[in-house]
Amino acid sequence: MPPPAGGDADAYAAAPLLNCLLREVAEPVALPGTHRTYRLPGVDRLLRVRGERRPGAPEVYTAGHWHPIGHTELVKLVAEELRRHTGLSNHELPAEMIDSRDAVAALLAARARATVPEDPYRRSEQSLITGHPYHPAPKARGGGPVAGWLPYAPEAHTRFPLVLLAVRADTVVEEGDTSALDTLGEAPPGYRVLPAHPWQLDLLDLTEAFADGRLVRLGTTAFDTWPTAAIRTLYAPEHDLFLKFSLDVRITNDIRRLWRHDLLKLGRTDTAVTAAFAASSGRAAWLSDHGYRTADFAFEELAVLVRDGLHGRLLPGTTPLLSAGLVEGFEGNPLESAADPAAWWEAYLRAVVPPALSVFDRYGVVLEAHLQNTLVAVDAGGMPVQALFRDAEGVKLVPEVSRADGWERLVYCLVVNHLTEIAGALAERHPGLDPWPAARRELARHDLREITGLLTSPTLPGKTNLLLRWTGADGADARYLPLPNPLVGPVPGDPTFYRS
């Protein structure tokens, strides 16, 4: 999907930053015209934008006139507003916003030279130029040189072999089923195979481990892998295997390392989710994170997580597509070409909503069912028929969290982050379609005690990524603000609607 103000990097980078600013800080002002106008209370300025889901062309009212501002000036404006709004300074986040914009420019240039993949699933995973639509710096890549990360960027349609290491057997730490790793190469006697992400290796100093023989370089795999939207999760199609690695780079809210505490609870979490899906009737599938392997001297840095592939999970004759890609857009996107968009949407809801609600209500499994963790399989006609969910690291279990907290997280991930975006993209591409009556009907079919509240509450929880990053909160410390709930009735005319 093109950015709201053309194809340049400023427009792509401004849209999610504006979404955050308008959601979390700005106050809507009702003025006539084609723009949406807001007051920034900290700096006491009026700001107006064009577009709704992906705002662009920002202008500031100064000296009696509206003045367009580019991305650099927008970053300065946001930083000053947040300093006054919070009373805190932050020098890192503005730099990340600029880095995100520069990364988009590099990605656009790389895509212009790249060959578009033939596989529609790969196209969907590698389509996210905008990325998270409500994060101030969704494409920041740690501030490093472009040459360091661009060869591994999914948005540039890259593919590359894995680095193969041999780790001395007495230093290996593993849990679960990691046997698939032993098929990737052959280790010398007394060693075990340990694949590594080449970008992560560039970020680490393992000189001592190589020097004393704890690690040995075996070369690279004879086959290529390609990065999914998650960047550090790679797919090896020849082995039908997903591998998730540590990556010591901040991407959106977190340093993307496989943290020890998450790995140590992985088996318990994945076992619970796998059992919940096995006991639930329906077509939905869980891509199990069924084991990890690492070295005790670099437990987090060299960890690799083994995830199910697709072939044993997909319904025959179907094609998986990343839900986030459906929103962003790619060649062959069935959301755009649906002959009957209302029927397509109803089929999408039937595929995605029931399994997420069922495993929560019956088994206490809170899926992180947002756009990047959900695949939707479509039939030959492009109609959704199956949902596949992934990423045990983001799953919460009741009673480790309370049912109320788990429900709030599920509503944010499934409804606010996921269904609202799909609904908005569908309505944008098919004018006249109101997607919310069908969503209300689908949700009302399910006998959870929380559903009545969901369908009648005036608000939904929206995550505050801009304020989280500005105040230096932990990336996992979700904080929510109330957003207008489209499930209670049509609200697009409400000037606050697109704060959601």
Disulfide bonds with the S-S distance in Angstrom:
none
